[in-house]
């Protein structure tokens, strides 16, 4: 499991730490993890949401739940506990390299890897998050794709070009594109939609597609406990420790941060 792998990676860096798992909507719940933290009487805490990019609906929601639980418990130990929050980590070189490694591995399974379109499909958010609430998610997703494609080009000297939200196709280049899924309800969500893009790609004559991370197609698997990925998460935790502050200070700091 990732928690055990992360603990092992931290120990390899001479940091003997407990790793707790807490979720909002399923076991083990965040409340259970916080109760265990109280029992263990740890001296510092790093909150590591497993969302590489920040959105107010994912990482932001997790942080708000975490803060609410801390405040409701109203425990002097918890309120004084130095906490560091990693709000996003998609730019980390170890993460980008791990994704690039996985993409290259999957591309090698195609008869003509140079003709494969690299198709990024991410969870969408309502347009209002981006335009009215200042959610950095869309910008971070697009930067994430740029960083991956730059890494691929630099390391493998292959002609990769990035096409975000476009339908162009050239048999001499690997193209990448972004589409968004999981829209719900009557409100407008960020486009283009994955289901519509896939239909359009078929009409354009695209024959080979590597999805990151859609199932049912050539697909880049989740990183899981990949050594380079876990080691990079461990580095992120170690780097975050010096900035740990009590929750009351963190709340004030968060109000001044745009998370970009």
C-alpha positions as CSV (number, residue, x, y, z in Angstrom):
1,X,0.0,0.0,0.0
2,X,1.1,3.6,-0.6
3,X,1.1,4.5,3.1
4,X,3.5,1.6,3.9
5,X,5.7,2.5,0.9
6,X,5.8,6.1,1.9
7,X,6.8,5.2,5.5
8,X,9.6,3.0,4.2
9,X,10.8,5.8,1.8
10,X,10.8,8.2,4.7
11,X,12.8,5.8,6.9
12,X,15.3,5.5,4.1
13,X,15.8,9.3,4.5
14,X,16.3,8.9,8.3
15,X,12.9,10.3,9.1
16,X,11.0,7.9,11.3
17,X,7.4,9.0,10.9
18,X,3.9,7.6,11.3
19,X,1.8,7.7,8.1
20,X,-2.0,8.1,8.6
21,X,-4.7,7.6,6.0
22,X,-7.9,9.6,6.3
23,X,-10.7,10.0,3.7
24,X,-13.8,12.2,3.5
25,X,-16.3,9.7,2.2
26,X,-15.1,6.2,3.1
27,X,-13.1,4.2,5.6
28,X,-10.8,5.1,7.2
29,X,-12.4,8.4,7.8
30,X,-10.4,11.5,8.5
31,X,-11.9,11.7,12.0
32,X,-10.4,8.3,12.8
33,X,-7.0,9.4,11.6
34,X,-7.1,12.5,13.7
35,X,-8.0,10.5,16.8
36,X,-5.1,8.2,16.2
37,X,-2.8,11.3,15.8
38,X,-4.0,12.5,19.2
39,X,-3.2,9.1,20.8
40,X,0.2,9.0,19.2
41,X,1.1,12.6,20.4
42,X,3.2,13.3,17.3
43,X,5.1,16.6,17.3
44,X,4.6,17.7,13.7
45,X,2.1,16.8,10.9
46,X,2.3,17.1,7.1
47,X,-1.1,17.0,5.3
48,X,-0.6,15.4,1.9
49,X,-3.8,15.3,-0.2
50,X,-3.4,12.8,-3.0
51,X,-4.5,15.3,-5.7
52,X,-1.5,16.5,-7.7
53,X,-3.3,19.7,-8.8
54,X,-5.3,22.0,-6.5
55,X,-9.0,22.6,-6.9
56,X,-11.4,24.0,-4.4
57,X,-13.6,20.9,-4.9
58,X,-10.8,18.4,-4.2
59,X,-7.8,19.5,-2.2
60,X,-9.6,22.6,-1.0
61,X,-12.5,20.5,0.3
62,X,-10.1,18.0,2.0
63,X,-8.3,20.9,3.7
64,X,-11.6,22.4,4.9
65,X,-12.8,19.1,6.4
66,X,-9.4,18.6,8.1
67,X,-9.6,22.1,9.6
68,X,-13.2,21.7,10.7
69,X,-12.5,18.5,12.5
70,X,-9.5,20.0,14.3
71,X,-11.7,23.0,15.4
72,X,-14.7,20.8,16.5
73,X,-12.5,18.6,18.6
74,X,-11.3,21.7,20.4
75,X,-8.3,20.0,21.8
76,X,-5.4,22.1,23.0
77,X,-2.8,19.6,21.7
78,X,-4.3,19.6,18.2
79,X,-4.6,23.4,18.0
80,X,-0.9,23.8,19.0
81,X,0.3,21.0,16.7
82,X,2.5,22.4,13.9
83,X,1.0,21.4,10.6
84,X,2.3,21.8,7.0
85,X,-0.1,21.5,4.1
86,X,1.1,20.4,0.7
87,X,-1.5,22.1,-1.5
88,X,-0.3,20.7,-4.9
89,X,2.6,18.7,-6.2
90,X,2.1,18.3,-9.9
91,X,5.3,20.2,-10.7
92,X,7.6,17.9,-8.8
93,X,10.3,16.5,-11.1
94,X,10.0,13.0,-9.6
95,X,6.3,12.8,-10.4
96,X,6.7,14.2,-13.9
97,X,9.5,11.7,-14.6
98,X,7.4,8.8,-13.3
99,X,4.5,9.7,-15.5
100,X,6.8,10.1,-18.5
101,X,8.4,6.7,-17.8
102,X,4.9,5.1,-17.8
103,X,3.9,6.8,-21.0
104,X,7.0,5.6,-22.8
105,X,6.4,2.0,-21.6
106,X,2.9,2.1,-22.9
107,X,3.8,3.7,-26.2
108,X,6.3,0.9,-26.8
109,X,3.4,-1.6,-27.0
110,X,2.0,0.1,-30.1
111,X,3.1,-1.1,-33.6
112,X,3.8,2.6,-34.6
113,X,4.4,4.5,-31.4
114,X,5.2,7.7,-33.3
115,X,1.6,7.8,-34.6
116,X,-0.1,7.5,-31.2
117,X,-2.1,10.5,-29.9
118,X,-1.5,11.0,-26.2
119,X,-4.9,11.8,-24.8
120,X,-5.1,13.4,-21.3
121,X,-8.6,13.1,-19.8
122,X,-9.1,14.9,-16.4
123,X,-12.0,15.4,-14.1
124,X,-13.7,18.6,-15.0
125,X,-15.0,21.4,-12.7
126,X,-17.8,23.9,-13.3
127,X,-16.9,27.0,-15.3
128,X,-17.8,29.2,-12.4
129,X,-15.0,27.7,-10.3
130,X,-12.5,28.9,-12.9
131,X,-14.1,32.3,-13.8
132,X,-15.7,33.4,-10.5
133,X,-13.9,31.6,-7.7
134,X,-10.3,31.8,-9.0
135,X,-9.8,28.0,-9.0
136,X,-6.3,27.3,-10.4
137,X,-7.2,23.8,-11.5
138,X,-7.5,24.3,-15.2
139,X,-4.2,26.2,-15.4
140,X,-2.5,23.6,-13.4
141,X,-3.8,20.8,-15.5
142,X,-2.5,22.5,-18.7
143,X,0.8,23.2,-17.1
144,X,1.1,19.6,-16.0
145,X,0.6,18.4,-19.5
146,X,3.2,20.8,-20.8
147,X,5.7,19.6,-18.2
148,X,5.1,16.0,-19.2
149,X,5.5,16.6,-22.9
150,X,8.6,18.7,-22.3
151,X,10.1,15.8,-20.3
152,X,9.3,13.3,-23.0
153,X,10.9,15.4,-25.7
154,X,14.0,16.2,-23.6
155,X,14.7,12.6,-22.5
156,X,13.8,10.6,-25.6
157,X,14.5,13.1,-28.4
158,X,11.1,12.3,-29.9
159,X,9.0,14.8,-31.7
160,X,6.2,15.6,-29.2
161,X,4.0,18.6,-29.7
162,X,1.2,19.7,-27.3
163,X,-2.3,20.5,-28.5
164,X,-4.5,21.4,-25.6
165,X,-8.2,21.3,-26.5
166,X,-7.5,20.9,-30.3
167,X,-8.4,18.3,-32.9
168,X,-5.3,18.5,-35.1
169,X,-3.5,15.4,-36.1
170,X,-0.2,14.7,-37.9
171,X,1.1,11.2,-38.6
172,X,4.7,12.4,-38.1
173,X,4.3,13.6,-34.6
174,X,2.9,12.4,-31.3
175,X,0.3,14.9,-30.3
176,X,-1.2,15.4,-26.9
177,X,-4.6,16.8,-26.0
178,X,-6.8,17.5,-23.0
179,X,-10.4,16.7,-22.5
180,X,-12.6,16.8,-19.4
181,X,-15.1,14.4,-17.9
182,X,-17.4,13.8,-14.9
183,X,-19.7,16.8,-15.5
184,X,-22.9,16.7,-13.5
185,X,-26.1,18.7,-13.3
186,X,-27.3,21.6,-15.5
187,X,-24.4,24.1,-14.9
188,X,-21.8,24.7,-17.5
189,X,-18.5,22.7,-17.0
190,X,-15.1,23.3,-18.5
191,X,-14.7,22.0,-22.0
192,X,-14.0,20.1,-24.2
193,X,-15.9,17.1,-22.9
194,X,-14.2,13.7,-23.2
195,X,-17.1,11.9,-24.8
196,X,-17.5,14.5,-27.5
197,X,-13.7,14.7,-28.2
198,X,-13.5,10.9,-28.6
199,X,-16.3,11.0,-31.2
200,X,-14.6,13.8,-33.0
201,X,-11.2,12.0,-33.0
202,X,-12.9,9.0,-34.6
203,X,-14.3,11.3,-37.4
204,X,-10.8,12.8,-37.9
205,X,-9.4,9.3,-38.5
206,X,-7.3,8.9,-35.4
207,X,-6.3,5.2,-35.3
208,X,-4.1,5.0,-32.2
209,X,-4.7,6.6,-28.9
210,X,-2.9,6.3,-25.5
211,X,-5.2,7.6,-22.7
212,X,-3.9,9.1,-19.6
213,X,-5.7,7.7,-17.6
214,X,-8.9,6.5,-19.3
215,X,-9.7,2.7,-19.1
216,X,-10.8,0.6,-22.0
217,X,-8.1,2.0,-24.3
218,X,-4.3,1.9,-24.5
219,X,-3.9,3.4,-21.0
220,X,-1.2,4.7,-18.7
221,X,-1.7,2.9,-15.4
222,X,-1.8,4.7,-12.0
223,X,1.6,5.1,-10.4
224,X,0.6,3.3,-7.2
225,X,3.7,2.4,-5.3
226,X,6.2,3.1,-8.1
227,X,9.5,3.6,-6.4
228,X,10.4,6.9,-8.1
229,X,6.9,8.3,-7.4
230,X,6.9,7.3,-3.7
231,X,10.4,8.6,-3.2
232,X,9.3,11.9,-4.6
233,X,6.3,12.1,-2.3
234,X,8.7,11.4,0.6
235,X,10.9,14.2,-0.5
236,X,7.8,16.5,-0.6
237,X,7.0,15.5,3.0
238,X,10.6,16.2,4.2
239,X,10.7,19.5,2.4
240,X,7.3,20.5,4.0
241,X,8.3,19.8,7.6
242,X,10.2,23.1,8.3
243,X,7.2,25.2,7.4
244,X,4.8,23.5,9.8
245,X,2.8,25.9,11.9
246,X,-0.2,25.7,14.3
247,X,-3.6,25.4,12.6
248,X,-4.7,28.9,13.6
249,X,-1.7,30.4,11.8
250,X,-2.2,28.2,8.8
251,X,-5.8,29.4,8.5
252,X,-4.8,33.0,8.4
253,X,-2.0,32.2,5.8
254,X,-4.5,30.3,3.6
255,X,-6.7,33.3,3.4
256,X,-3.9,35.3,1.8
257,X,-2.8,32.5,-0.6
258,X,-4.3,32.0,-4.1
259,X,-2.8,28.4,-4.2
260,X,-1.2,29.1,-7.6
